[in-house]
Amino acid sequence: MSADTRPRLIETIGHKRLSFREWRGRRPYWGGLLTVLGGVPIMYFPYAHLSLGGMTLSMATTAGAGSLIIGVLLVVLGLTMWFQPVSRVFAGVAAILLSLVSLVVSNFGGFLAGYLMGLIGGALAVAWAPGKPQAEGDAGEPAREVIAGPVVATNPAPATGGGSGSGFGLDDLSGTSPTNGTNGRHRAG
C-alpha cells in the first residue's frame, strides 16, 4: 500500500459506514434483527443433539416441524421488516403472534430466548415510525428537526358586541339567518 491509497480506503470505509447508518435509519432495523435472531433458537433446539461427556441429549419433540416452520417464518418476517419497511406493522404483529405460539410448540420458545427476542423485535417493528428527512442547514451542517408547536387559530374578523368573548369571530351572528340569504344558502323565492 502506498500513502495515496490509505486516505481513500479510510474515506471508503467512512462512506460505507454512513450509508449503512442511513439505510438502517429508514427501516425498523433493531426490530428486524431481534426477530431474525429470535427465529434461530426456535428452529435450532428441536433438532440439536448436545453432548455432555459421553452422554448425548436430544431436544427433539413431536412438534419439530412446527418449530422449524415458526423459526423460518420469524426469520422471513425479520427480513421483511428490513427490506419492506412499509409492511412493518403486519410483520411485527405476525412476529408477536408466532413468538407467542412458539412458547407452546417449540420447547418454551427456544428456552425463552427466541420467544423474548421475537416478542421484543415484533413490538419494536410495530412501534417504529419513519422519520422526516432533514433539510440542509446554513453552514452545510444538517439542520435540526423542528417540532411544530400548537396550532393557534387567528381571528379573521374581530368579534363585535356581547356574546361569550371567545375571540374567534363566533360571537357576532347578526345578519346570518336562513331567511336573509347571507349565510351561504340560496334564498327560496
Helices and strands as residue ranges (DSSP letters): H 5-25, H 29-44, G 45-47, E 49-52, E 55-58, H 64-83, G 85-87, H 88-105, H 107-111, H 113-127
